[in-house]
Structures are given as structure tokens and as C-alpha cells.
């Protein structure tokens, strides 16, 4: 599967430039991310907030010292389903050089196992409808399109109300 062993670990602040570069290396991300040097402070602030929040982490995959994949795993306590703890997976990216090698699946299995160990009864995610390859990938892993997801972009809503 892999030529070298992959390291799965929690991200550290020094990983931020590589993570943002992964997030920007995609048609949707290219429009909304800023992989600049220096990195915009907003990314550092967001990462610090993630680190402070219990049950929230960014998991990275490192191959021979190079960060090649990431996702954010957030544990969400809730009242529904008898108070079931659930996990949300977002911001999934694998470097183009490492796609179609099983790395994404290994990253997901790692995150799902972390969720299971934390006591989660459900793992959920959202993805953009235009990401047809991602949709097929998630379905292959056993995810089902069971709900209709909706979002309200507050940055656009504010601009309209001003």
C-alpha cells in the first residue's frame, strides 16, 4: 500500500503553512484559502481555538517528513439519540502526489477509530456536491447520504443586510 510507514498525529502550529497549502490546492479551496507567506493571522487564531477546544483536533499524515494529508475531527455532544456523542469530519485533503494510494482511506480509518475510542456512536461529514470523486470515496467507506445539508454563509448574509 505505502512505500514508507505513514505517521498519523495531531497537527502542531508549525504544520499550518502545509495544511493551508493542501486546503488551497483544489478548485474550491483555491477560491477561498490564502496559502501566503506569511500566513494570514486568521489561520493561526483558528488553530489556537481548535487546540483550546476539547474534542477538536486537526489530524495530519506525514510521509518521510512531508505533510501529505489532513482532516479536522470534532467531537460533538448532543441530546438527540439518547445523548449520543458524534464526530464531525471536515477539511479533508490529500496531496495530489499521494492520491489513489489508500492514504485517504487510512486517514479516515484512523479518524473513525479515534471517534469510536472517544465513545462516538456516529461519524458525519458534509461535502460539496461538486466533489463527485469525494462523494464516491465517502460512499465506498460506508457513509450514506442520509440528510440534506444546508449552510448559511454569514459573511454573505451580513453583506446583504448592510
N, C-alpha and C positions, 0 to 999 in steps of 0.2 A: 504494500500500500504506500508507505513512505520510505524514501531512501535513508533518512535520518530520523531519530526519535523526535517527536514534536513535544514542546513544553507548553502546557496549559497553565496559566497563572492569572491572578488578578493584576490589572494594569496598575502602573505607577505613573506619577506625573510626567516623568521623563519619556513615557510612551506616547504622550499626547500628539506630538507632531506626526508620528507614523499612523496613529489612529485616524486623525483628521484627514491625512492623505488618502487612506483607504476609503473613508466616507465620501471624499470628493471624487474618487476615481470611479465614476459611474454616471450615467446620463442624468439621473435625478439629482444626485449629490453634487454634481458639477455646478448646478444652478443654485444650490442653497448652502454649500460649505465654502470655507475660505482657508485653504491649505497654504498659508503665507508664512514667511519668516520675517519678523517674529509672528508667532501665532496670536490671533486676537485674544485679548484677556477674557472674553466671554467663555471660551473653551476651558480655560484654567479655573474660572469661577464655577462653571458647571461641574467639572471633575471634582473640585473640592466639595461641592454639595453632595455629589454621589458618594464620595468617601465618608462623609459625615452621617449619611442616612443608613441606618441598619437595614440589612436585606437588599441593598442596592450595590451592584458591582459591575465593572466592565471586565470581561474575561478576554484575554488575548492568547494567541497562539504564536509561538516563536519557533522558527526553523533555523538552525545554525546561527543563532544570534540575531536573526532578522524577524521583525514582527510581520506576520503574513495573514492574520485573521483576527477578528474581534466580534464581540456582541455584548450587549448590555442585558443583564439578568436582574430583574427587580421582583422581590417577594412582596405580595400584596395581601394583607389580612383583609378579610371581609366577613360580612354577616350571612350572606346567602350561602346555600348549600351547607347548612349547619355550621357556619363559621369557617368554611374551608379556606385554607391558605392557598393562594395560587401564585404562579410565576408568570411574568411577562418577559418575553424576549424581544429585543429591538436592536436596531443599528447593527445588523449582521452584515459583515463584509469579509470576503476572502480575496487576497491579492490575485490579480489575473494570472500571474505566473504559477499559482498553486491551485487553480480551479480544476475540477473534474478529476481530482486525485483522491477524493474521500475526506479531505480536510474539513469541509463544511459539515459533513455528517459526523465526523469525530468531535468537532466543536459542539454541535448540537447534543450529541450523546453525553458529553461532559456536562453541559449546562443542565440537561434534563436530570442527570444523576444528582447534581448539586441540589436541584429543586426537590427531588424525591427525598434526599437526605435531610432537607430542611423541613419536611413534612407536608409539602405541597400535594394537593390532590388533582391539580390541573395545571397545564402549561399552555399559555396562549400567546399569540402574536398577531400583528397586523402587517400587511404588506401592500404595496401599491399595486393596483390591478394591472398596471402596465408591465410588471415584472413577471412575465409568463414563465421564464426559467425558474425563478424563485418559487412561484406557485407550485410548479411540478415537483420541485425539490421538497417542499414542505409536505405535500401530499404523500410523496414517497416515504417520508419519515413517519407518516401516520396522522398528521394534522388534518382536520376536516374543516371545510368552510361552513361552519355551523351558524354563524351570525353575520349580520350585515354591519360592518363597522362604519362609523361616521366621525368626522372631525370638524371642529370649528376653529379656523385659523384666527386667533385673537389679534394677530398683527394686522390682518386684512380687515377684520370686523371693526377695529379701532379706527383705521384709516377711513372707512366708510362713514363712521359716526361723527368724525371731526368736521 
